[in-house]
């Protein structure tokens, strides 16, 4: 969706799914929670949105 919006330390490179873990860690730091909590929350949203079992 956003091939040109890479996370700051990767600017100049094409965005790719490998950066998801980095983004998760950064978001967790900003929110004051663990990256596991972010992963659980985003997984729950995806399961609901896409009607996964």
C-alpha positions in Angstrom: 0.0 0.0 0.0 2.8 2.4 0.8 5.9 1.5 -1.1 7.5 4.9 -0.5 6.6 5.4 3.2 9.4 3.4 4.9 10.2 3.7 8.6 12.8 6.4 9.3 15.9 4.3 9.5 15.0 2.6 6.2 14.3 5.8 4.2 15.4 5.6 0.6 14.5 1.9 0.4 11.3 0.3 -0.8 8.9 -0.4 2.0 8.3 -4.1 2.6 6.6 -6.5 5.1 9.9 -7.2 6.8 9.6 -3.7 8.5 6.3 -4.6 10.3 8.1 -5.8 13.4 10.1 -2.6 13.6 6.9 -0.5 13.3 5.2 -2.7 16.0 8.1 -2.1 18.4 8.1 1.7 17.7 4.4 1.9 18.2 4.6 -0.1 21.5 7.2 2.4 22.8 5.1 5.4 21.9 2.0 3.8 23.5 3.9 2.5 26.6 2.9 -1.1 26.0 4.7 -4.2 24.9 5.0 -5.2 21.3 3.1 -8.3 22.1 0.1 -6.2 23.2 0.3 -4.3 19.9 0.5 -7.6 18.0 -2.5 -9.1 19.8 -4.6 -5.9 19.3 -3.8 -5.7 15.6 -4.4 -9.4 15.1 -7.8 -9.1 16.8 -8.7 -6.2 14.5 -7.7 -8.1 11.4 -9.7 -11.2 12.5 -12.8 -9.1 13.1 -12.4 -7.0 9.9 -11.8 -10.0 7.7 -14.2 -12.3 9.6 -11.5 -14.9 10.3 -12.5 -17.6 12.8 
